[in-house]
Amino acid sequence: MTIQEAIEARHSVRAYKDQRLSEEIVKVLEDEIVKLNHEGQLHIQLICNEPKAFQGTLAKYGKFRNANNYLIMAGKRADDLDERVGYYGEHLVLLAQTLGLNTCWVGLSYSKVPGTFVLEEGEKIACYIAIGYGETQGVGHKIKTVEQVSNASDITPSWFKKGVEAALLAPTAVNQQKFSFEYVGMSNNRHQVRAKKGFSMIGYTQMDLGIAKYHFEVGAGKVNFEWV
């Protein structure tokens, strides 16, 4: 499965099989985490075979079952931390999908279990991502149109529309899709694209934007563009 295929196939899953991750899959994930922590200046941690994080009152409200493996998405407090967590976390989510796993972004309905993670000075946990073998592959949700979230038209490049289409398949908090993309034009022989988050009483729009931007880059392909 390619990353593009993973974008199309992946849906949130909250109920998992009582099955351990194989050593091979754990190694692939941990190797990628090392790379992304360096690239994104984050402190992502993979926790395996730990059942307590999703057994509390909030987790029961979230209807999790057998969520014994998860990613702790952490990093130093910064204005752009949530966006980086979204961007690099979705990289891992889609990698997991290509490995035959399922995932679910979790903003509130988890418990921080003492002894399962390490935080350096100035760091915070932004969210968790449940990961494992799903009882199902999840279900899709209604999404907005390209026109509702971008200025894509007959005169914008075709790759821009493909990027927006991929972004519309990105997971967002309660499926709010509070983001937009604008094709700005050319500057110094490079295409320019602006991505913006909208307002939401629920929050998580900065994290959602990071997730959507990663999807956009995958959908757009190897194009000479920059975010502005």
C-alpha positions in Angstrom: 0.0 0.0 0.0 1.3 3.4 -0.9 0.9 6.5 1.3 -1.7 7.8 -1.2 -3.6 4.6 -0.9 -3.3 4.8 2.9 -4.9 8.2 2.8 -7.9 6.8 0.9 -8.2 3.7 3.1 -7.6 5.0 6.5 -10.4 5.8 9.0 -10.4 6.2 12.7 -10.7 3.0 14.7 -11.4 2.8 18.4 -11.9 -1.0 18.9 -8.9 -3.2 18.5 -8.1 -6.9 18.5 -6.3 -8.2 21.6 -3.1 -8.7 19.5 0.4 -7.6 20.2 2.4 -5.6 17.6 5.0 -7.8 16.0 8.7 -7.1 16.7 9.2 -6.2 13.1 6.5 -3.6 13.0 7.6 -2.1 16.3 11.1 -1.7 14.9 9.8 0.0 11.8 7.7 2.4 13.8 10.5 3.1 16.3 13.1 3.8 13.6 10.7 6.2 12.0 10.0 7.9 15.3 13.7 8.5 15.8 13.9 10.2 12.4 10.7 12.3 12.9 11.6 13.4 16.4 14.9 14.8 15.0 13.2 16.4 12.0 10.2 17.8 13.8 11.9 18.6 17.1 9.4 16.4 19.0 9.5 13.7 21.7 7.1 11.1 20.2 7.1 7.8 22.2 5.6 4.4 21.3 4.1 2.6 24.2 3.2 -1.1 23.7 1.1 -3.6 25.7 -0.1 -1.0 28.2 -3.9 -1.2 28.8 -4.5 1.6 31.4 -4.4 4.7 29.3 -7.7 3.9 27.7 -9.6 2.4 30.6 -10.5 5.5 32.5 -13.9 7.3 32.5 -13.1 9.5 29.6 -11.8 6.6 27.6 -15.0 4.7 28.2 -16.8 7.7 26.9 -14.7 7.5 23.8 -15.7 3.8 23.4 -12.2 2.4 23.2 -11.6 -1.3 23.4 -8.2 -3.2 23.6 -6.3 0.1 22.9 -3.1 -1.3 24.5 -0.7 0.4 22.1 -0.4 4.1 21.5 1.9 7.0 20.5 2.5 9.8 23.0 2.8 13.0 21.0 4.9 15.3 23.0 7.4 18.2 22.5 8.6 21.4 23.9 6.0 24.1 24.4 5.9 26.4 21.4 3.4 28.3 19.3 3.7 25.8 16.5 3.9 22.6 18.6 0.4 21.4 17.7 0.9 21.9 14.0 4.2 19.9 14.1 2.5 17.2 16.2 -0.3 17.0 13.5 2.1 17.0 10.6 4.6 14.3 11.9 1.9 12.4 13.8 0.0 11.9 10.5 3.2 10.7 8.9 3.2 7.9 11.5 -0.5 7.3 11.2 -0.3 6.7 7.4 2.9 4.6 7.8 0.9 2.4 10.3 -1.9 2.0 7.8 0.6 0.7 5.2 1.8 -1.8 7.8 -1.7 -3.2 8.2 -2.5 -1.3 11.4 -5.3 1.1 12.4 -5.2 4.2 14.4 -7.2 6.9 16.1 -6.1 10.5 17.1 -7.1 11.1 20.7 -7.3 14.6 22.1 -9.0 14.1 25.5 -10.3 10.6 26.2 -7.1 9.1 27.6 -5.2 8.9 30.9 -1.6 9.7 31.4 -0.3 6.6 33.1 2.7 7.4 35.4 5.9 5.6 34.3 4.9 5.1 30.7 6.5 8.2 29.3 9.3 10.7 29.9 9.1 14.4 29.5 12.1 16.7 29.4 12.1 20.2 30.9 9.6 22.4 29.1 7.9 19.6 27.3 4.2 18.8 27.2 1.9 16.0 25.9 -0.3 17.3 23.0 -2.3 14.2 22.4 -2.2 10.4 22.1 -2.7 8.2 19.0 -4.1 4.7 19.5 -2.6 2.1 17.3 -3.1 -1.6 16.7 -5.1 -4.1 14.7 -8.6 -2.9 14.4 -11.7 -5.0 14.8 -12.9 -3.2 11.6 -11.3 -0.8 9.2 -13.6 2.1 10.4 -16.0 4.1 8.3 -15.8 7.2 6.3 -17.5 10.5 7.1 -19.1 13.3 5.1 -16.5 15.7 3.9 -16.5 19.3 2.5 -16.0 20.0 -1.2 -12.8 21.3 -2.7 -14.6 24.6 -3.4 -15.5 25.1 0.2 -11.9 24.9 1.5 -9.8 26.3 -1.4 -9.6 28.6 -4.4 -9.0 25.7 -6.8 -10.3 26.5 -10.2 -9.7 25.9 -13.9 -6.8 28.2 -13.8 -5.0 26.8 -10.7 -2.5 23.9 -11.3 -4.0 20.4 -11.3 -1.6 19.3 -8.5 -3.1 21.9 -6.3 -6.6 20.4 -6.5 -5.2 16.9 -5.9 -3.5 18.2 -2.8 -6.7 19.7 -1.5 -8.6 16.5 -2.3 -6.1 14.6 -0.2 -6.3 17.2 2.6 -10.1 16.7 2.7 -9.5 13.0 3.6 -7.4 14.1 6.6 -8.8 13.3 10.1 -9.8 16.4 12.1 -11.3 16.8 15.6 -15.0 15.8 15.4 -14.7 16.0 11.6 -14.7 19.8 11.7 -12.4 20.4 8.7 -11.7 24.0 9.8 -8.9 24.6 7.3 -8.4 26.3 3.9 -5.8 26.3 1.1 -5.1 29.1 -1.3 -3.0 28.9 -4.4 -1.1 32.2 -4.3 0.9 32.1 -7.5 4.6 32.0 -8.5 7.6 33.7 -6.8 11.2 33.1 -7.6 10.2 30.2 -9.9 8.4 28.5 -7.0 4.7 27.9 -6.6 3.3 29.4 -3.4 0.5 27.9 -1.3 -1.1 29.4 1.8 -2.8 27.1 4.4 -4.9 28.6 7.2 -6.8 27.3 10.2 -10.3 28.4 10.9 -12.0 29.2 14.2 -13.5 26.4 16.3 -15.0 26.3 19.8 -13.7 22.7 20.0 -10.1 23.6 19.4 -7.4 21.4 17.8 -7.5 23.5 14.6 -3.7 24.0 14.6 -3.1 20.3 15.0 -5.7 19.6 12.3 -4.0 22.0 10.0 -0.7 20.1 10.4 -2.4 16.9 9.5 -4.1 18.4 6.5 -0.8 20.0 5.3 0.9 16.6 5.3 -2.0 15.1 3.3 -1.8 18.0 0.9 1.9 17.4 0.3 1.3 13.7 -0.4 -1.6 14.4 -2.8 0.2 17.2 -4.6 3.2 15.0 -5.3 6.8 16.2 -6.0 6.0 19.7 -6.9 8.2 22.7 -6.5 6.1 24.7 -4.1 6.5 26.4 -0.7 4.2 27.2 2.2 3.7 31.0 2.7 
